[in-house]
Amino acid sequence: MFGKESASNLAAPTQFIEAGGEKYAYRRFGSGSGLPLLCLQHFMGTLDNWDSAVTDPLAQGREVILFDNAGVGRSSGTVPDSIEGMTRHAQAFLDALQLKQCDVLGFSLGGMVAQQIALERPSVFRRMILVGTAPRGGEDVMHLDKPSLAQHLQDPALKGYAVLQKIFFAPTQSSQAAGADFIARLTRRSADQEPASGPAVAQAQMIAFRKWEQVSGERFSDLGKIQQPVLVMNGVFDEMIPVQNSYWLAEHLPNAVLLAYPDSGHGSLFQFHDAFTRQAAAFLASHSATAPY
């Protein structure tokens, strides 16, 4: 384990591990008695897109493991165009670490991968936190061509992280101010950085989203097979993966609790990072087998 001086995404070195002919980039930091927390990232996000205001408080009670799936950041290989393909790489990574059980924080795309892992290998996750994500068969999942998002994505004046401030946060003054603080925190890591995701990453991941929206059989029936306690979170004004998808998760997962944050969008966990990390830590610390808290 790393010492306290490295218990931050800002300081933890990027490491690499090989499995199945691929090389995966990851960071592992923090300590404590809790199970390790695997963090699965959003659309086009890399290790550098994890906000230290979220990862670092959680690393006070456990190891936090950040992971770049195949073809993302400095991980080798080709980006899968399905959630199932991403799941295979995530499981290979866990096997390479010899990690038999952990908790998981799946944000956006990462939340879909977390659900699929829980279905394919139920024993690996003790507890799950799903933020800003959708069940298979969800609706309006990352439709970036709709006007509320396209106006920012097509704005030539918005470059790099500046786009995230617009699309991750609600258009209110308070939410946009929180977005500016979020961007400032992301820029604090200045060395050992990951390359930004390009069009190839975006194209494959968008195909995966479209496949995830398709309904096969009874809608949401797979959610009933996920028995782990699950904490579902989202912002009420999420334009990227609307909060209705979180309502469906909470309705159909047999052991789930829903928290919906006001005045916030897709990046609600970054806007309300103090509340999020307190609530997430309390959820992870609970030993109840039948209730999230």
C-alpha positions, 0 to 999 in steps of 0.5 A, a space after each residue: 500500500 502507498 503511504 499517506 503522502 500518496 493517498 491522492 490521485 494527484 500524487 499516486 503514480 500511474 502503474 501498469 499490469 499485463 493480462 491477456 496480452 493487454 497492458 492496463 494503466 491504473 492508480 492505487 492509493 489509500 489505506 484502511 480496513 475497508 475493501 478496495 474500491 474499484 472506480 470505473 470511469 465515464 465516457 472518454 474519461 481517463 485516470 486524470 478525470 477523477 476528481 481528487 475531492 471525490 477519490 481522496 476522502 474515500 481513500 482515507 478508509 480503504 484503497 482506491 483503484 482507478 482503472 483505464 479500460 482497453 484503449 483508453 489513456 495509456 492502456 493498450 488495445 482497442 476500445 470495445 464497442 460493447 459493455 460486455 467487451 469492456 466488462 471482459 477487460 475489467 475482469 481481466 484487470 481484477 484477476 491480474 491484481 488477484 482481487 477476489 472481492 471489492 466494492 465498486 463506484 461506477 460513474 456513467 459508462 462505468 456504472 453500466 460496466 459495473 452492472 454487467 460485472 455484477 451479473 457475470 461475476 456476482 461474487 466480486 462486488 460486495 457493495 455498489 455505488 452507481 452514479 449518473 448511469 442507466 440500466 440496460 434498456 434505459 432511455 436518452 443515454 448520451 444522445 449528444 446531438 440534442 440541442 442542450 448538449 450540442 450547443 456546447 460540444 459544437 462551440 469552438 470557444 470551449 476547449 478541453 475541460 471547459 466543455 465538461 463544465 457546461 455539460 456536467 453541471 446545470 446551467 445555474 450560477 451555483 452549479 456552474 461555479 461548482 463546475 469551475 472549481 471542479 475544472 480547477 481541481 482536475 488541472 492540479 495534477 501536472 505530471 505523469 498524465 494520461 493522453 486525452 481520449 480521441 475520436 476512436 474512443 468516442 466512436 466505440 463508446 457511443 456504439 456501446 451506449 446505443 447497444 445498451 439502450 436496446 431491450 431484449 426480453 422483459 425490460 429491466 429483468 436483469 436488475 433483479 439478479 443483482 443482489 448487492 446493496 446498491 447506492 444510486 445517485 444522480 443530479 436532477 438536471 442530468 442532460 447526459 443520462 437523465 435522472 429517470 434512468 436512476 429511478 428505474 435502477 432504484 425501482 428494479 434493483 432489489 436492494 437499492 437506495 436513491 439519492 437525487 441531488 438538486 441544482 446539479 447535472 451529470 457531475 453531481 458527485 463533483 458538485 456535492 463532493 463533501 456530501 457524496 463522499 460522506 454518504 458513500 463512505 457511510 454506505 461502504 462502512 455498513 455491514 448490513 447484508 439486507 439494507 444499504 445503510 
